[in-house]
Amino acid sequence: MKTEFIEIKGLEVFCHIGVPDEERKSSQRLLLDFCLIPLNPFRQMEDEITATVDYDALTRDVKQFCEGQSCKLIETLADKITDYLISRYPLREVSLHLKKFILPDTEFVAVYSLKRQD
């Protein structure tokens, strides 16, 4: 079986996130990495944007979506993003690696979320 996917690395988004109310008062920078598996195999796309995932539109959409969110947990945000993408784009599967830069003496804290179309 052949696996074909679209990868987006390092999408910068801003979101009100954090357990303490004080932390959620201002938006924080997050980085997102995606692996998107379109519904259609690449060979069936016939070089037509309408047959695939418009990743430019998707990234703009995700940025806007995140700006409107206020979550305590990055796990919650990751789940919301993957649900949102599966419901709006022709995706068989989406995986998300979400990085938050909050703890001292660490590069980042991250969660992974994988969602498949039902």
C-alpha positions in Angstrom: 0.0 0.0 0.0 1.3 3.4 -0.9 0.9 6.4 1.5 0.7 9.8 0.0 0.5 12.9 2.2 0.9 16.7 2.3 3.2 18.0 5.0 3.1 21.4 6.5 5.8 22.3 9.0 6.1 25.1 11.5 2.8 27.0 11.0 2.9 29.8 13.4 -0.5 30.5 15.1 -1.5 32.5 18.2 -4.1 31.4 20.7 -5.3 32.2 24.2 -4.2 29.1 26.0 -3.1 28.0 29.5 -4.5 26.6 32.7 -4.3 29.8 34.8 -6.7 32.6 33.8 -3.7 35.0 33.8 -1.9 32.9 31.2 -4.9 33.0 28.8 -5.2 36.8 29.0 -2.8 37.3 26.1 -2.3 35.1 23.1 0.7 32.8 22.9 2.7 31.7 19.9 2.3 28.0 19.0 3.9 26.0 16.1 1.9 23.4 14.3 3.1 20.6 12.0 0.6 18.7 9.9 0.5 15.5 7.9 -2.6 15.6 5.7 -3.8 12.5 3.8 -6.3 13.7 1.1 -9.3 11.7 0.2 -8.2 11.3 -3.4 -5.0 9.4 -4.4 -2.5 11.7 -6.1 -2.9 10.0 -9.4 -6.6 10.8 -9.5 -6.1 14.5 -8.9 -5.4 15.2 -12.6 -3.4 18.4 -11.7 -6.6 20.1 -10.4 -6.5 22.1 -7.1 -10.2 21.2 -6.5 -9.3 17.5 -6.3 -6.8 18.0 -3.4 -6.4 20.0 -0.2 -5.8 23.7 -0.8 -3.0 24.0 1.8 -2.8 27.8 1.4 -6.5 28.1 2.3 -6.1 25.5 5.0 -3.2 27.4 6.8 -5.1 30.7 6.6 -8.2 29.0 8.0 -6.2 27.3 10.9 -4.6 30.6 11.9 -8.0 32.3 12.0 -9.6 29.3 13.9 -6.8 29.4 16.5 -7.1 33.1 17.1 -10.7 32.6 18.1 -10.0 29.8 20.6 -9.5 30.0 24.3 -8.4 26.7 25.9 -6.8 25.6 29.1 -5.1 22.5 27.6 -3.0 22.1 24.4 -4.6 18.7 24.2 -8.0 20.3 23.9 -6.8 22.7 21.2 -5.2 19.9 19.2 -8.4 17.9 19.3 -10.4 20.9 18.2 -8.1 21.7 15.3 -8.1 18.1 13.9 -11.9 17.9 14.2 -12.2 21.2 12.4 -10.0 20.2 9.5 -11.6 16.8 9.0 -15.0 18.5 8.9 -14.0 21.2 6.4 -11.4 19.7 4.0 -11.4 16.6 1.8 -9.1 14.6 4.2 -9.0 11.0 5.0 -6.6 11.6 7.9 -4.9 14.5 9.6 -2.1 14.3 12.2 -1.0 17.3 14.2 2.1 18.1 16.3 1.4 21.2 18.4 4.3 22.9 20.2 3.9 25.4 23.0 6.8 27.4 24.4 6.0 27.9 28.1 8.3 25.9 30.4 11.7 27.4 31.4 14.7 25.3 30.5 12.8 23.4 27.8 12.7 23.8 24.0 8.9 23.2 24.0 6.0 21.1 25.2 4.1 19.2 22.6 1.1 17.0 21.9 0.2 14.8 19.0 -3.3 14.3 17.7 -4.4 12.0 14.9 -7.9 12.1 13.4 -9.3 9.8 10.7 -12.5 10.4 8.8 -15.3 8.2 10.2 
